[in-house]
Amino acid sequence: MNSKKLSGKFFVLDGPDGCGKTTQMELLTKHLKNLGINIIETNDPGGTSIGNQISRLLKYDAQGKMDVNVEMMLFMASRAQLVAEIIKPSIQLQKTVLCDRFVSSTCAYQGSSGYPTERIIEFAQFAIDDIWPDITIIIDLPVEIGRERTGQKRYQKTKVNHEDANQSHLFPNAVKDRFDSRPLDYHRKVRNAFLKLPEYYPGIVAIVDGSGDIETVHKRVIETIEKFGAK
């Protein structure tokens, strides 16, 4: 891999809950650092002090049912701060940015709640100053397996009398956010939305099979970076 060609690039790892992207981010960061590449690792929503406050509101602190328009705009607000404070300056300094989730997640999650994806892209162009990832890697995994990995029963029925109908967790210390607690059918829509991203999303979108052991998936991620990232 030509490390010089990877300098100043912007890579995103994304995918449905439990796909293993956070672990793959850690492995990819270590791999690229071993090649001598200056890496900035961040996450979305969050990644900045202001972004973390917005993230907390989105995931845990909101009182009542939040409208999907509000969700979308809050995600974009966090993202705007992340781009202005972290991503854009890092790219200008020829550092390589790795981000856990980005606009692709809003397309999948808020898109699955009925928000038009074309409007998400249009809004994002303004919010992120038209700075799109060079590669967005979607780690794909069947929803049932991903949910099990996050500590939730595979076929648990949802509570129909709750706004964000939840599912039981296998582990008592598992913490659910507003998006984890939504029904299984919603998460199936999210997975399908991720798989449709290559049809319209800016930049290169690569779907990577997230099944198998951690090292196998890591090799698939590296192969994707080698194929598309050094161009």
ChimeraX attribute file (.defattr): number of C-alpha atoms within 10 A of each C-alpha:
attribute: neighborCount
match mode: 1-to-1
recipient: residues
	/A:1	14
	/A:2	11
	/A:3	15
	/A:4	12
	/A:5	12
	/A:6	22
	/A:7	20
	/A:8	22
	/A:9	21
	/A:10	24
	/A:11	23
	/A:12	26
	/A:13	26
	/A:14	24
	/A:15	28
	/A:16	26
	/A:17	24
	/A:18	21
	/A:19	24
	/A:20	23
	/A:21	24
	/A:22	16
	/A:23	12
	/A:24	22
	/A:25	21
	/A:26	13
	/A:27	18
	/A:28	20
	/A:29	19
	/A:30	13
	/A:31	14
	/A:32	17
	/A:33	14
	/A:34	10
	/A:35	12
	/A:36	11
	/A:37	20
	/A:38	20
	/A:39	21
	/A:40	16
	/A:41	18
	/A:42	19
	/A:43	19
	/A:44	21
	/A:45	29
	/A:46	20
	/A:47	22
	/A:48	20
	/A:49	12
	/A:50	14
	/A:51	23
	/A:52	17
	/A:53	14
	/A:54	20
	/A:55	20
	/A:56	14
	/A:57	14
	/A:58	21
	/A:59	15
	/A:60	13
	/A:61	13
	/A:62	11
	/A:63	8
	/A:64	7
	/A:65	9
	/A:66	11
	/A:67	9
	/A:68	15
	/A:69	13
	/A:70	11
	/A:71	17
	/A:72	21
	/A:73	16
	/A:74	18
	/A:75	24
	/A:76	26
	/A:77	18
	/A:78	24
	/A:79	26
	/A:80	19
	/A:81	20
	/A:82	24
	/A:83	21
	/A:84	14
	/A:85	13
	/A:86	17
	/A:87	27
	/A:88	19
	/A:89	13
	/A:90	20
	/A:91	18
	/A:92	11
	/A:93	11
	/A:94	17
	/A:95	20
	/A:96	24
	/A:97	24
	/A:98	22
	/A:99	23
	/A:100	21
	/A:101	22
	/A:102	21
	/A:103	24
	/A:104	26
	/A:105	23
	/A:106	23
	/A:107	25
	/A:108	24
	/A:109	23
	/A:110	20
	/A:111	22
	/A:112	20
	/A:113	15
	/A:114	10
	/A:115	17
	/A:116	12
	/A:117	20
	/A:118	13
	/A:119	12
	/A:120	20
	/A:121	19
	/A:122	11
	/A:123	15
	/A:124	23
	/A:125	16
	/A:126	12
	/A:127	20
	/A:128	21
	/A:129	12
	/A:130	14
	/A:131	16
	/A:132	20
	/A:133	22
	/A:134	19
	/A:135	20
	/A:136	28
	/A:137	23
	/A:138	28
	/A:139	27
	/A:140	24
	/A:141	21
	/A:142	18
	/A:143	23
	/A:144	17
	/A:145	16
	/A:146	22
	/A:147	23
	/A:148	16
	/A:149	16
	/A:150	19
	/A:151	19
	/A:152	22
	/A:153	17
	/A:154	18
	/A:155	12
	/A:156	13
	/A:157	13
	/A:158	17
	/A:159	14
	/A:160	10
	/A:161	8
	/A:162	10
	/A:163	12
	/A:164	16
	/A:165	17
	/A:166	23
	/A:167	22
	/A:168	18
	/A:169	19
	/A:170	14
	/A:171	11
	/A:172	8
	/A:173	8
	/A:174	12
	/A:175	12
	/A:176	18
	/A:177	14
	/A:178	17
	/A:179	17
	/A:180	19
	/A:181	21
	/A:182	19
	/A:183	18
	/A:184	21
	/A:185	11
	/A:186	15
	/A:187	24
	/A:188	15
	/A:189	18
	/A:190	25
	/A:191	23
	/A:192	16
	/A:193	22
	/A:194	25
	/A:195	18
	/A:196	15
	/A:197	21
	/A:198	16
	/A:199	8
	/A:200	11
	/A:201	17
	/A:202	18
	/A:203	12
	/A:204	17
	/A:205	23
	/A:206	19
	/A:207	21
	/A:208	18
	/A:209	16
	/A:210	24
	/A:211	16
	/A:212	10
	/A:213	8
	/A:214	13
	/A:215	11
	/A:216	12
	/A:217	19
	/A:218	23
	/A:219	14
	/A:220	16
	/A:221	25
	/A:222	17
	/A:223	14
	/A:224	16
	/A:225	20
	/A:226	15
	/A:227	11
	/A:228	13
	/A:229	21
	/A:230	15
	/A:231	10
